[in-house]
Amino acid sequence: MKAMESIGRNSVRGIDGIGFGTALMAESLYWLVAGRWSRQPVRLDPVMAQAVEVGLRAVPIATLLSATIGFMLAIQSLYSLGLFGAESYAFVGIALSVTREFSPLIIGILVAGRSGSALAARLATMTINQEVDALRVIGVSPVRYLLSPMVISMIVLLPMLTAWSCAVALLAAALFVSSAMDSTMLAFLSDVMSVLSVGDILHGLGKSVVFALLIVAVGAVNGAMVSGGADGVGRQTTRAVVHGISAIVIADMLFAFLVI
């Protein structure tokens, strides 16, 4: 009975968190649209500050991981296709895997670990210190002030990072394949462009937009539901990373299953 009670309690808590996150995202989008008419517009300065933190400061590590993914895909593709003597068709799997799966996934996980945890820690600390309550007292919406700038920066910067990741991964793969097959990078990239379609690119960019909303929602929910002081802040920050990465992987699986 205790095990069943624990399962039921955790299930209800999970459903409550999903509903809370959905409500926060809806309110954030509301302030983006109606904030100016309510005399509480979303300011450009916090949006740009979040964009720098989410996007520009993530470029070096995103570049490193994307190049590594490109090399790994090239190595495995040449090895597996070499068993059948089809190395010349390695560009097909590399191009589709990078644009549709690996670049959106690796960038989503990276940003969830960096910015999602930072958002959760910030909101948890402000909640513990009653700064969120202070914003409500002075008539400022905490969602508009804290979440809406993050939503804008995530929706804009995550697809841009994904596009950059695709370019870096394909260039890294082109470098390895051209050297391994005694060809040129331009020939590999020409083959990649011939097999890719606009739909493949939009598929990956669309994923990144969904991942952006998931990262903000998970970070906000875990930060707002903090309890227990400094220990609670650390616990909720860890939960935000784990839940954010889990949500991204599950959403990626649903994309692969529903959108071919």
Secondary structure per residue as TSV (DSSP state, phi and psi in degrees):
chain	resnum	aa	ss	phi	psi
A	1	M	-	360.0	-37.6
A	2	K	H	-65.0	-38.1
A	3	A	H	-64.6	-44.3
A	4	M	H	-64.0	-39.3
A	5	E	H	-63.4	-41.5
A	6	S	H	-64.6	-42.2
A	7	I	H	-62.1	-45.1
A	8	G	H	-63.3	-42.7
A	9	R	H	-64.1	-43.7
A	10	N	H	-66.7	-35.3
A	11	S	H	-65.9	-44.4
A	12	V	H	-63.5	-40.7
A	13	R	H	-63.8	-39.2
A	14	G	H	-65.4	-43.5
A	15	I	H	-63.9	-39.6
A	16	D	H	-62.8	-40.5
A	17	G	H	-65.7	-38.6
A	18	I	H	-63.2	-44.1
A	19	G	H	-64.6	-40.3
A	20	F	H	-64.4	-43.4
A	21	G	H	-63.8	-40.1
A	22	T	H	-62.7	-41.6
A	23	A	H	-64.9	-39.7
A	24	L	H	-64.3	-42.4
A	25	M	H	-65.5	-39.9
A	26	A	H	-63.3	-42.3
A	27	E	H	-68.2	-36.5
A	28	S	H	-62.1	-44.8
A	29	L	H	-66.4	-33.3
A	30	Y	H	-61.7	-45.5
A	31	W	H	-67.3	-30.1
A	32	L	H	-64.2	-34.9
A	33	V	H	-89.9	-47.3
A	34	A	H	-105.1	3.8
A	35	G	T	-61.9	-38.8
A	36	R	T	-65.5	-37.6
A	37	W	T	-74.3	-21.0
A	38	S	T	-94.2	7.7
A	39	R	T	62.6	26.5
A	40	Q	-	-135.0	66.2
A	41	P	-	-70.1	156.3
A	42	V	-	-79.1	117.9
A	43	R	-	-74.3	151.8
A	44	L	H	-75.2	-34.3
A	45	D	H	-60.3	-49.8
A	46	P	H	-65.5	-30.1
A	47	V	H	-64.4	-44.6
A	48	M	H	-67.3	-37.1
A	49	A	H	-63.3	-43.0
A	50	Q	H	-67.1	-35.8
A	51	A	H	-63.9	-39.9
A	52	V	H	-63.6	-43.5
A	53	E	H	-68.7	-43.6
A	54	V	H	-75.0	-42.8
A	55	G	T	-97.8	-64.3
A	56	L	G	-63.9	-41.9
A	57	R	G	-75.6	-11.6
A	58	A	G	-94.0	-6.6
A	59	V	H	-62.4	-44.9
A	60	P	H	-60.5	-49.2
A	61	I	H	-70.3	-33.4
A	62	A	H	-64.2	-39.2
A	63	T	H	-64.4	-44.5
A	64	L	H	-61.9	-48.2
A	65	L	H	-65.9	-38.8
A	66	S	H	-66.2	-42.4
A	67	A	H	-62.9	-38.8
A	68	T	H	-64.1	-42.8
A	69	I	H	-61.9	-41.8
A	70	G	H	-62.0	-43.9
A	71	F	H	-63.3	-44.1
A	72	M	H	-62.4	-44.7
A	73	L	H	-62.8	-39.9
A	74	A	H	-64.2	-43.9
A	75	I	H	-62.9	-49.0
A	76	Q	H	-68.3	-36.6
A	77	S	H	-66.1	-45.1
A	78	L	H	-65.0	-37.8
A	79	Y	H	-68.0	-48.6
A	80	S	H	-68.6	-42.6
A	81	L	H	-72.9	-25.3
A	82	G	H	-64.7	-23.7
A	83	L	T	-64.1	-24.4
A	84	F	T	-111.4	5.9
A	85	G	T	70.4	29.4
A	86	A	-	-118.3	35.6
A	87	E	G	-59.7	-29.0
A	88	S	G	-66.8	-13.8
A	89	Y	G	-102.4	15.4
A	90	A	H	-63.5	-28.8
A	91	F	H	-62.0	-26.9
A	92	V	H	-65.1	-54.0
A	93	G	H	-65.0	-39.2
A	94	I	H	-63.1	-48.0
A	95	A	H	-62.1	-47.8
A	96	L	H	-70.0	-38.7
A	97	S	H	-65.9	-41.0
A	98	V	I	-66.7	-51.0
A	99	T	I	-75.2	-35.0
A	100	R	I	-93.3	-26.6
A	101	E	I	-125.9	-63.8
A	102	F	I	-71.1	-42.9
A	103	S	H	-64.7	-49.9
A	104	P	H	-59.8	-39.0
A	105	L	H	-68.7	-46.9
A	106	I	H	-68.8	-36.2
A	107	I	H	-70.7	-39.9
A	108	G	H	-61.0	-44.9
A	109	I	H	-64.5	-41.9
A	110	L	H	-60.8	-48.8
A	111	V	H	-69.8	-33.9
A	112	A	I	-61.8	-40.2
A	113	G	I	-70.7	-34.2
A	114	R	I	-86.0	-66.5
A	115	S	I	-82.8	-33.7
A	116	G	I	-64.0	-44.0
A	117	S	H	-67.0	-38.4
A	118	A	H	-63.5	-41.1
A	119	L	H	-63.3	-44.9
A	120	A	H	-62.5	-43.4
A	121	A	H	-64.7	-39.8
A	122	R	H	-65.9	-47.4
A	123	L	H	-67.0	-38.1
A	124	A	H	-64.4	-42.9
A	125	T	H	-64.7	-43.0
A	126	M	H	-66.2	-34.4
A	127	T	H	-69.0	-43.7
A	128	I	H	-62.5	-40.5
A	129	N	T	-83.5	5.3
A	130	Q	T	62.6	24.8
A	131	E	H	-73.8	-31.4
A	132	V	H	-65.4	-41.4
A	133	D	H	-63.6	-36.3
A	134	A	H	-64.7	-37.3
A	135	L	H	-62.6	-41.4
A	136	R	H	-63.8	-39.0
A	137	V	H	-63.2	-39.0
A	138	I	T	-86.3	5.3
A	139	G	T	87.9	17.6
A	140	V	-	-104.5	129.7
A	141	S	-	-72.1	120.5
A	142	P	H	-61.0	-34.2
A	143	V	I	-66.2	-44.8
A	144	R	I	-65.2	-40.3
A	145	Y	I	-77.8	-36.8
A	146	L	I	-103.7	-37.4
A	147	L	I	-98.3	-39.8
A	148	S	H	-58.8	-42.9
A	149	P	H	-60.6	-37.6
A	150	M	H	-66.6	-38.7
A	151	V	H	-61.8	-45.9
A	152	I	H	-61.7	-49.7
A	153	S	H	-63.4	-38.8
A	154	M	H	-65.3	-46.8
A	155	I	H	-63.1	-33.9
A	156	V	H	-84.2	-46.1
A	157	L	H	-80.3	-32.6
A	158	L	H	-65.0	-44.8
A	159	P	H	-61.3	-34.7
A	160	M	H	-66.8	-41.8
A	161	L	H	-64.4	-36.6
A	162	T	H	-64.8	-43.3
A	163	A	H	-62.7	-41.5
A	164	W	H	-63.2	-41.0
A	165	S	H	-61.7	-41.8
A	166	C	H	-59.4	-45.9
A	167	A	H	-63.5	-44.5
A	168	V	H	-66.2	-44.1
A	169	A	H	-63.7	-41.3
A	170	L	H	-68.7	-36.8
A	171	L	H	-65.9	-40.9
A	172	A	H	-64.2	-42.8
A	173	A	H	-63.5	-39.9
A	174	A	H	-62.6	-39.1
A	175	L	H	-62.4	-44.8
A	176	F	H	-71.7	-45.6
A	177	V	H	-64.6	-42.0
A	178	S	H	-64.3	-38.1
A	179	S	H	-73.3	-35.1
A	180	A	H	-73.7	-32.2
A	181	M	T	-106.5	10.0
A	182	D	T	55.4	49.2
A	183	S	-	-124.3	-161.3
A	184	T	-	-120.9	155.2
A	185	M	H	-65.2	-36.7
A	186	L	H	-63.3	-37.2
A	187	A	H	-65.6	-42.3
A	188	F	H	-63.8	-46.2
A	189	L	H	-65.8	-33.5
A	190	S	H	-64.5	-41.0
A	191	D	H	-64.8	-38.8
A	192	V	H	-62.7	-45.6
A	193	M	H	-64.1	-30.1
A	194	S	H	-72.7	-27.2
A	195	V	H	-94.2	-23.3
A	196	L	-	-82.2	146.9
A	197	S	-	-121.8	168.8
A	198	V	H	-61.4	-36.0
A	199	G	H	-61.5	-37.5
A	200	D	H	-63.6	-42.7
A	201	I	H	-68.5	-43.9
A	202	L	H	-65.2	-30.3
A	203	H	H	-59.9	-48.3
A	204	G	H	-67.6	-40.1
A	205	L	H	-68.1	-37.2
A	206	G	H	-62.8	-40.1
A	207	K	H	-58.1	-43.5
A	208	S	H	-63.4	-34.3
A	209	V	H	-65.3	-44.1
A	210	V	H	-62.8	-42.7
A	211	F	H	-61.7	-37.8
A	212	A	H	-61.0	-45.9
A	213	L	H	-64.9	-38.4
A	214	L	H	-64.6	-41.3
A	215	I	H	-62.5	-46.4
A	216	V	H	-65.6	-44.1
A	217	A	H	-62.5	-46.5
A	218	V	H	-65.7	-43.8
A	219	G	H	-63.0	-41.0
A	220	A	H	-67.5	-43.5
A	221	V	H	-63.5	-47.2
A	222	N	H	-67.2	-35.4
A	223	G	H	-70.4	-37.8
A	224	A	H	-75.7	-24.2
A	225	M	T	-95.9	25.0
A	226	V	-	-72.8	151.4
A	227	S	-	-157.9	150.0
A	228	G	S	97.8	18.5
A	229	G	H	75.5	-145.6
A	230	A	H	-63.8	-37.6
A	231	D	H	-61.8	-38.7
A	232	G	H	-65.0	-36.3
A	233	V	H	-62.1	-47.3
A	234	G	H	-63.1	-40.3
A	235	R	H	-65.5	-43.5
A	236	Q	H	-70.5	-31.8
A	237	T	H	-65.3	-43.3
A	238	T	H	-63.6	-42.4
A	239	R	H	-62.6	-36.3
A	240	A	H	-63.2	-41.3
A	241	V	H	-65.8	-48.6
A	242	V	H	-63.7	-47.3
A	243	H	H	-66.8	-37.5
A	244	G	H	-64.4	-46.4
A	245	I	H	-65.1	-41.0
A	246	S	H	-62.0	-43.4
A	247	A	H	-63.1	-38.1
A	248	I	H	-66.7	-44.6
A	249	V	H	-65.0	-41.8
A	250	I	H	-65.5	-43.1
A	251	A	H	-63.6	-37.7
A	252	D	H	-63.7	-39.9
A	253	M	H	-63.5	-41.4
A	254	L	H	-65.8	-38.3
A	255	F	H	-60.6	-46.4
A	256	A	H	-63.1	-33.5
A	257	F	H	-79.9	-37.9
A	258	L	H	-94.1	-32.6
A	259	V	-	-117.6	101.2
A	260	I	-	-95.3	360.0
